[in-house]
Amino acid sequence: HGAGEPLVCDLRSPDDAGYFGKDGLGDVPDVAPTEEDSAHAFGVQEQVAAEGIVAAARASAGRLHLVALGPLTNIAIAVKLCPELPSLIERLVVMAGSRGPGNMSPTAEYNAWCDPEALSVVLNKFPLTTLVTLDLGLSHPFPIASFEAVMKHDSLQAKFFSAITRKSLNSASASGDVYLSNDAQACGIAVIPSSVTSSERLSCKVELQGSALTRGMTVFSNKNTPGYQHNVELVKEINVDVMLAAISDALSRQLTSHQECIVSVKSAATVDGHQKV
């Protein structure tokens, strides 16, 4: 289980149920694997998320690829518990921040807005973070028709994936013909690095002292001088078709239980001997 509150600021939530639902998975708990399924498939016991991250990193001997799709609180705590954590993780992919307007304030993206201090800790402690920002999703959306098509496979995981994305897809359909999912893009970038067609190394800092208008803003600079070292690989362009093909391939496999589904996800997330979490 993860942290119950941000590092410094009070816990903040959006005013509505959110694009992805109150639970972040489309508010369809009946289709989710049980805790018993997950424990059996992964062979793990319930533990504090930060401690689990440290344990996984130590066990993987520098081969772990860590993907963060929410506020960075748990990873920030993990790096405080284990200062050598950055050296134990081969690659960190983070979905956070924006080079343009935010979606929670005029300047702040949701994950950065929820816990700015945590994002700042992670960006300061890890030498290089692959950063997937809000504006990448806006400039490289998935065509809804194509996204719907990849979920039509007759498999357990396709039905599960379709159920948890239905709320956000319906919201997207009501306003146009494209689907914005930075989370899917971040996972795709982690598993298929070749899907990135353009990126840039930059310095990224998080505004921590500003007002409600600017707190949580991510500030980028191409300077590479003391105090402004390049600490992010900012993803600027991706091949959406490559990602859709990978999603389709993952959803096409025939499985018979949630336990197999979880094991399949775990196996699919191990690429060239590198474990993706």
N, C-alpha and C positions, 0 to 999 in steps of 0.2 A: 504494500500500500504506500501511496505517495504522501508528500508533505500536505498538511491540512491548511497551510496558509503561506503567503509569500515571505521572503526573507525579512523584509523591513515593513512594507506598507500593509495596510489592512486588506483583507480578502475582498476582491471586487468581482462582480459578475455583470454580464450584459443585461440590459433592461428587458430583453425578450428571450425566448427559448433558444435563439441562436440558429444559425444556418444549418448546423449539424445536429440540432436537438439539445435538450438539457444535459444529456449524458455524453454528448459528442459522438454518439454512434446511432443516431436516428431515432432514439427513444423506442427501441424494439427489443427489450430485454429477453423476451421469450425465445428469440432466435440465436442468442449468444451462447457460446460454450459455457458450461458450468465451471466453477472453480475446481471441481474434481477432474473434469476433462483436462483442464489446463495443467493441473498438477501431475496427472498421469502422463500426459504427452511430453511435458518438458522435464519431468523428474525433479521439480523444485517444490519447496515448502514456502508458505506465506512468510514474507519478510519485508522489512522496510526498503522502499525503492532505492534509496541512496546506497544502502549496504549491498543490495542486490547488484547494482551497477558496478560497485567496486569489486565484488566477488567475481562477477562475470569477466571483468577486465583482467583480473589477476589470473583467472583460469585459462584465458584465451592466449596468453603469452604474446601480447602485442598484435594480435590478429583481429581484434574486435572492431567492427564498424558500428558506431552508435548513431541512431537517428532520433532526433527530438522533434516531435510534432506539436508539443504544447509548451506552456511556460517552462522556463529552465530551472525551476526551483530544485528539483531532485538532483540534477546534474551539478548544480552549484554546491549543494550540500555534500554530494559525493566527492567533489574535488577538495572540499574543506576537510573531509574525513581522511582523504588519501591524496596528499599533495602531488604524488607522483602519477596520479591517474592519467594526465595528458600523455605521458610517455608510454602508458599501457594500452592506449587506444590508437589504432592505426588511422582511423578516419572518423571525424565527427561531422554529421550533416544536421543542420539546424534550420527549421522553418520559423523565421521570426523577422520582424522589422520591415521597413519599406524605404525605398528611395524617393517615394512620392507621398501623396496623402495617406493617412492611416484609415483604419476601419473602426477604431474605437474613439479616436479623437482626431482633430485635423492633421496630426502628425504621427500618431502611434498605431501600430498594428497590434492585434489582440495579444499575442504571446509576449511581446515586449511591454505592452501596457499592463498586463497582469502582474508581472514581477520584473521591473526594469533592473533592479539590483542583481538578480540572479543572472539575467542575460549579460550584464556587464562583467560579472565574475567569470562566467564561462568564456567570454571573448577575451578577457585579460589573461586567463590561465592557460588556455589552449593556444599553441603557437599558430595554428591555421585551422579555421572552421569553414567548411563548405556551407555557404549561406544561401538559403532559398527565401526570397522576400515576397511580400504580398503582391508587388507589381509584376513579378514574373508570372503569377497566375492570371493577372489581368491581361497581360500581353500575349500569353500563350494558353488560352483556354482550351478545354476539350469540346469538340462539337458534341452536342447532346445526343444526336442520332448515332454517332460512332460509339459513344460511351454506353448507351443503351444496348447497342449491338453486342458488345463484348460480354455483357452480363446475361445473355440468352442461352448460355451453355446449360445443359441439364446436369449440373453437378452440385454437390452440397455447398461448396464454397462459393459458387456463383449465386446460389439462392441467398446465402448469408450476406454476401457483398451487396447484392441487389437490395436486400431488406434494409441494411444500415445506411445505404446511400439514397434511399427513396425520398426521404424528407428534403434533403438538399437538392436533389434532382428536380423535384416538384417545384421548389422555390425558384430554381434557375429557369425552368421551363415557363414559369409564369411571366418572366421578364425578358425572355429571348431564346436563342437557340444554341447558347454555349454554356458550359458547366465549368465553374471555377473550383478547383481543388488543389490548393498548394500542398496539402498533406500527401495526396497521391503522387504529385510531382516530386516531392522530397524523397519519398520511398523509391520511386523510379530512378531518381538520380543516384541514390545510394546503391541500388542493386545493379543498375545499368549505367555506369559512368559515361559510356559512349553516347548516351542520349543527350549529353550536354554538348552543344555545338559552339558556345561562346561563353567565356567567363573572364573575370578580371580580379587580380589581387589588389586589395585596397585596405586601408585602415578603417575600422568601424568602431565608433564609440557610442555609448548610450547616454542620453540626457537624463540625469538623475535629479537635478536641482530645479528644473523648470516648473512652470505653473501647469494647471490642468491642460493647457493648450499644447505644451511641448514635452512634458514628462513622458519618458518612454520612447522618444524619438530616436531613431538610429541615424547617426551622422557619419557620412563617408568622406574619405579624402584619399587622393592618389599619392600624397606625400608618403615617404618611407624613411622618416627621420625619427630620432629619439622621441618617444611619446606618441608617435604616429606610425608605429611599425605596421606593416601589412599583416593583418591578423585574420582576414577572411578571403576566401575564394568566392567572389560573388557570381552566382549563376545568372547570366544575362539572356541566353538563348537555349532552347531545348528542341529536340525533335519529338513532337507530340505523337506522331505516327509510330515511332519506335516504342514509346511508352504504352500506347494502346495495344500494340501487338504483344507486348510482354504481359500485360494484364489479361488479355484474351488467352494466352498460353497457360497462365497460372490457373485461370478459372475453368479451363477445358478438361483438367484432369479428373478422372472419376474416383471419388472417395465415398466411403460408406458411413463414416461417423465423424462427429466433431473432433474426436481425438485424432483421427487420421488427418482431418483438415488442419489441425494445429501443427501436427508433425510435418505435414506437407509445407506449410508456411515456413516452419523452422528450416526444413531442408532447402526450400527454394531460396531462403535468405542466406544460404552458404554458397558463395560464389568463389571459385578458384581457391578453395581452402580458407576463405575469410568469412567469419561469421558476422551476419548483419543482425542487429538488435534494434 
